[in-house]
Amino acid sequence: MKKIKTTEFILILIALAPYFYLALIWNELPDKVPIHWNIEGEIDRYGSKTHLLFVPIIMPVLTYLLITFIPKIDPKNQLAKMGRKYETLKFILVLFMSLLAGMIIYASKTGEFFNEKFIPVTIAGLFVVLGNYMKTIRPNYFIGIRTPWTLENEEVWKKTHQMASYLWFWGGLFAIPGILLLSAKTGMVLFIAILLVITLIPVIYSYVLYKKISSK
């Protein structure tokens, strides 16, 4: 039987950490808990506390499983060639999802976020971190900016991810002070606007670049 590496064992514990926290506070939770908040951080929906059992499953646990098994079915074996960079990316995503799941469970227990700006700031920070890794992702069918044009042409993939790397890093970096300094509602609008920009521009860029290369 294959032994689990220490780093992998630690990552599994991180993925399961929200369950440990949920088990610790389970008896303190009321039968009905907040399960959704609006853009201003106000509760707008309640549900059974059993709903919280699904939070770690659809966030850190599913993220861990997907990122662990995707390289095994990658037909070009490109993700495996990333080596430690892929493992670092896996750690960052699982840790982020685990923290987010723990925050949601905490908010359900207390009835409010300790700071309604926490989640958008954390997501913006994630984009800053991911921006450093975008340019290292090799062409594959599972992770990255997978448009018909990046998947068709390796040069388009490379240049699109180089551009997105720069865009995600600076977009996330610009969003953080905006979210912190503005009101919760205005900061969220700014965050969503930046998110749309840094998501759509690489897609459009990949199409334009592909057409340019194809016309030569």
C-alpha positions in Angstrom: 0.0 0.0 0.0 1.4 3.4 -1.1 2.2 5.7 1.9 0.8 9.2 2.0 3.5 11.8 1.9 3.7 14.2 4.9 2.9 17.2 2.8 -0.1 15.4 1.3 -1.3 14.4 4.8 -1.0 18.0 6.0 -3.0 19.1 2.9 -5.7 16.6 3.7 -5.9 17.9 7.3 -6.3 21.5 5.9 -9.1 20.3 3.6 -10.9 18.7 6.6 -10.2 21.5 9.1 -13.7 23.1 8.6 -15.2 19.8 9.6 -13.2 19.7 12.8 -14.3 23.2 13.6 -17.9 22.4 12.7 -17.8 19.3 15.0 -16.4 21.5 17.8 -19.3 24.0 17.7 -22.1 21.8 16.4 -24.0 21.6 19.8 -23.7 25.4 20.1 -25.5 26.0 16.7 -29.2 26.7 16.7 -31.5 24.5 14.5 -31.8 27.4 12.0 -28.7 29.3 11.0 -27.9 32.0 8.5 -26.8 30.5 5.2 -26.8 33.6 2.9 -25.8 37.3 3.1 -26.5 40.1 0.7 -24.0 42.5 -0.8 -24.0 44.6 2.4 -23.3 41.6 4.7 -26.9 41.4 6.0 -28.6 38.0 6.4 -31.2 37.3 3.8 -31.8 33.6 4.2 -31.8 31.0 6.9 -31.7 27.2 6.7 -31.1 24.1 8.8 -27.7 23.7 10.4 -27.3 20.5 8.4 -26.7 22.7 5.4 -23.3 23.5 6.9 -22.2 19.9 6.4 -22.1 20.5 2.7 -19.9 23.7 2.9 -16.6 21.8 3.4 -17.5 19.2 0.8 -18.2 21.7 -2.0 -15.2 23.9 -1.1 -11.9 22.5 0.3 -12.7 18.8 0.0 -13.9 18.9 -3.6 -11.1 21.3 -4.6 -8.5 18.9 -3.1 -10.0 15.9 -4.9 -10.2 17.7 -8.2 -6.7 19.1 -8.2 -5.3 15.8 -7.0 -6.9 13.6 -9.6 -6.9 15.9 -12.7 -3.2 15.3 -13.5 -3.9 11.6 -13.6 -6.4 12.1 -16.5 -4.6 14.8 -18.3 -4.0 13.3 -21.8 -0.9 15.4 -22.5 0.5 15.0 -19.0 1.3 18.7 -18.9 0.2 19.4 -15.4 2.5 16.7 -14.0 5.4 18.5 -15.7 4.8 21.6 -13.6 6.1 19.6 -10.6 6.4 21.7 -7.4 4.7 24.7 -9.0 1.5 22.6 -9.4 1.8 21.3 -5.8 2.2 24.9 -4.6 -0.9 26.0 -6.6 -2.8 23.0 -5.1 -1.8 24.0 -1.6 -2.9 27.7 -2.1 -6.3 26.8 -3.5 -7.1 24.2 -0.9 -6.0 26.5 1.9 -8.0 29.4 0.5 -11.2 27.2 0.2 -10.7 25.8 3.7 -10.3 29.3 5.2 -13.4 30.5 3.3 -15.4 27.5 4.4 -14.3 28.1 8.0 -15.4 31.7 7.7 -18.8 30.8 6.5 -19.3 28.3 9.3 -18.1 31.0 11.8 -20.5 33.5 10.4 -23.4 31.0 10.6 -22.6 30.5 14.3 -22.3 34.2 15.2 -25.0 35.5 12.7 -22.6 38.0 11.1 -19.2 38.2 9.5 -16.6 39.9 11.8 -15.9 42.0 8.8 -18.1 42.0 5.6 -15.0 43.0 3.6 -13.1 39.9 4.5 -14.3 37.7 1.7 -13.8 40.1 -1.2 -10.3 41.1 0.1 -9.4 37.5 0.5 -10.5 36.7 -3.1 -8.6 39.7 -4.4 -5.5 38.5 -2.5 -6.0 35.1 -4.1 -5.9 36.7 -7.6 -2.6 38.5 -6.6 -1.1 35.1 -5.7 -2.5 33.3 -8.7 -1.2 36.0 -10.9 2.3 34.8 -10.1 1.4 31.3 -11.3 -0.6 31.9 -14.4 2.4 32.2 -16.7 3.8 28.9 -15.5 0.6 26.8 -16.3 1.3 24.6 -19.3 -1.4 24.0 -22.0 -4.0 21.6 -20.7 -7.8 21.0 -20.8 -8.5 21.5 -17.1 -6.7 24.5 -15.5 -6.1 28.0 -16.8 -7.7 30.2 -19.4 -9.2 27.4 -21.6 -10.8 29.2 -24.5 -11.1 27.5 -28.0 -8.2 29.7 -29.1 -5.7 29.0 -26.3 -6.4 25.3 -26.6 -5.9 25.4 -30.4 -2.5 27.2 -30.4 0.3 26.9 -27.9 1.6 30.4 -28.6 -1.8 31.9 -27.9 -1.9 29.9 -24.6 1.5 31.1 -23.5 0.9 34.8 -24.4 -2.6 34.9 -23.0 -1.4 33.5 -19.7 1.5 35.9 -19.5 -0.9 38.8 -20.0 -3.4 37.3 -17.6 -0.7 36.9 -15.0 0.1 40.6 -15.1 -3.6 41.5 -15.2 -4.6 39.3 -12.3 -1.7 40.4 -10.1 -2.3 44.1 -10.5 -6.1 43.8 -10.7 -6.1 42.0 -7.3 -3.6 44.5 -5.9 -5.6 47.5 -6.9 -8.9 45.9 -5.6 -7.7 45.4 -2.0 -7.2 49.0 -1.0 -10.4 50.0 -2.9 -12.4 47.4 -0.9 -10.9 48.4 2.4 -11.3 52.2 1.9 -14.7 52.4 0.3 -18.0 51.4 1.9 -18.9 47.7 1.9 -21.4 48.2 -1.0 -19.3 50.4 -3.1 -16.2 48.2 -2.5 -18.1 45.2 -3.6 -19.2 46.9 -6.8 -15.6 47.9 -7.5 -14.5 44.3 -6.8 -17.1 42.8 -9.1 -16.1 45.3 -11.9 -12.4 44.5 -11.5 -13.3 40.7 -11.5 -15.2 41.1 -14.8 -12.4 43.0 -16.4 -9.6 40.7 -15.5 -11.7 37.7 -16.5 -13.1 38.9 -19.8 -9.9 40.7 -21.2 -7.8 37.5 -21.4 -10.7 35.8 -23.2 -11.0 38.6 -25.7 -7.2 38.8 -26.0 -6.9 35.1 -26.8 -9.4 35.5 -29.6 -7.7 38.6 -31.1 -4.3 37.0 -30.9 -5.4 33.8 -32.4 -7.0 35.6 -35.4 -3.8 37.6 -35.8 -1.5 34.6 -35.8 -3.9 32.6 -38.1 -4.0 35.4 -40.7 -0.2 35.3 -41.1 
